Structures are given as structure tokens and as C-alpha cells.
Amino acid sequence: MRNDVAGLARSEDPESGFVRSLDADDCRRLLAPGGVGRVLVSTAHGPAAFPVNYIVLSGAIVFRASEGSVPASAGGVGLVGFEVDRIDEVNREGWSVQVTGPARRIDEPVTVWLLHDLIKPWPPGDHDVCVRIDPVHVSGRHVRADRRPD
């Protein structure tokens, strides 16, 4: 499992299930490799989550989006959420990290040019808008199902 749970606190019984809060350091470690996460914004229809490819740069979450898209608009709305998780269905274990913080559009041309090389969105098309989320609140959970026989 990418960004696996290695190093996260575990229970004494390797077969017992648990739900644990992750500390800020664990959350940052799990976010650090980048990948795919979801930016959470308010829309006319209520809260919505949009998948984006992201990197972590100087502690900030940075992603690229298409001009006019909802994720691109996150750079102008102030406070947003961001979520990333990894689930191992075979072992029935996973983690989730949530971030909230202000988002802003990155307009400095050299920085935008560099980010185009660093962030490779999966969907086709232009992704000319770069958005930065500065984490203010970071939290997470590590969950594992009970593996003991009934």
C-alpha cells in the first residue's frame, strides 16, 4: 500500500482492530509523497470534493487545475478542505488525513512554470491554474478491522 501505515502506532495485539488519531507529524509524513487527494469546497449545491493530483511544497499542498473549474476556484474562496487516504481492503486497514486552511492562486510566472513540471494531472487538457493550500488544521485517523477469529 503506497503511503502505507508502517511506522504508525499499533496495538499490542497484531490481530486486534482499532481506530487511532494520528498526530500532526504522522499526518504530514503521509501527505508528503503527494499523489491524488480531494479538495473540498462549498458550491451552490453544498459541500463537494474534487480529486486532484498534488504535491507538498514547503509544507503547503499545491495542485493544478483547469481555468474555470471548481478546484481552480478554490484559490479565491478562502478556507478550503483537503483530504487524502489510502485503503488496504485485503488487510482491512487504512488511514485518512484531513487538512483545512486558506487557499490562494499562485500567479508568479516562474513558480507556475516550475509547478507545471512538478505536478502531472491525470485528466487531459490544460491545467494552467496553480493553487496553494496552507494547512492550518491537520488531523487524521488510522483504522484497522479486528482480525481475531470470532
N, C-alpha and C positions, 0 to 999 in steps of 0.2 A: 504494500500500500504506500503510494507516494505521500510524502509528509507524514510518515507513519507515527505511531504512538510511542516509539522507542524513546525511552528517557522520561516519559511521563510517569508520575507517581502511580503505583499499582497497589493492589491489596495484597495482604499476606498470603491469601489463598488464591493461587493462579486460576482456579476454576470459578470463583465467586463473581457475581455481577456487581456492578457499581455505577454510580453517577458521581462524578467529581468536578468541582470547579477548577479551572486552570488559572494559574497566576499569570500576571502580565508578561513575565519573561517567557513562559511556555507559549502563550498566545503569539507573541512576536516571533518566536522561533518557528512556529507552524505557518505563520503568514509569510515569512522571509523568502522562501523559494519562489514565490509568485505562482502563476498558473491561471486558473479560472475561479472567479468569485462572482458575487452578485452585489450590484449597487442597489440600494434601497432608497426610493424616493417617493414623495407624495405626488399623486396625479389627480386629475379631476374625478377619477373613479375610486380614489382611495390609495392606500399604500401599494407599491408594486416593486418587484425585484427583477432586475435585468442582468443577465450574465455578461461578464466582460473578462477579457484577458488582462491581467495586471502584473505589475512588478512592485516591489517595495524599494524605495529610493530615499535614502536619508531619513528613514522612519515613516515616510509618507507612502500611502497607497496611490499608485499612478496607473491610469488606464487611458486608452484611446477609444474614441467613438466617432460615429458619423455625424456631420453637421446636421442639426435639426432633429436628431434622435433624442429620446428621453434620457439615456445615460449622458449624452453631451450636455443636456440642460442642467444636469446635477451641478455643474460648475458655476451656476448662477443662482442656486436656490438657498445657499447657506448650509444648514445642518443636514447631513445625509447619514445613511447607514451603509455598512458593507458587511458581507458575510461570506465565509469560506468554510468548507467542511470536507472531510474525507470519511468514507464509509467502507468498511470491510464486511460485506454481507456474509461471506463464508465463516469468518470468525466472530461475527455478530458484535463488532466493536467499531467505534469511530469517535470522531471529535468534531466540534464546531466552534468557530471563533467569530464573534460579532464585534464590530467597531462602529462608533459614531464619532462624527467630527465635521468641521466645516469643509466644504468642497469649493474649489475655485478652478477656473480655467487657467491653463498655462499658455501664455501668449508670447513669451520671449522666443524669437525665431531660432536661435541656436539650440536652446533646450528642446523645442518641439522637433527640430531636425534630429537631434540625438535620440529622443524618445521613439521616433519612427524606426530607428534601428534596434532599439531595445525591446519594444513591445510589438508582438506579432499577432494581431487579432485573427481569429479563425474565420469569421464570416468574410465573404468577398466584399469589395467596394472600398471607397475612400474612408479612412478613419483619421481625419485631419484635426480633430479636436482632442486635446490632451487635458485631462482633469486630474487634479491632485486632491486627495482626502488626507487631512492632518488629524490622526487619531487623538481624540480627547478621552474617550472611554473605550477600554478594551476588555472583553470578558470572553470566557469560553467554557466548554464542558467536554469531558472525556467520559464516554459511556461504554459499558460492556455488559452484555447479557450474561445471566448466570449460566455456567457450563456444567454445573453439577448435575448428576442424574437425579431424576425425580424420586 
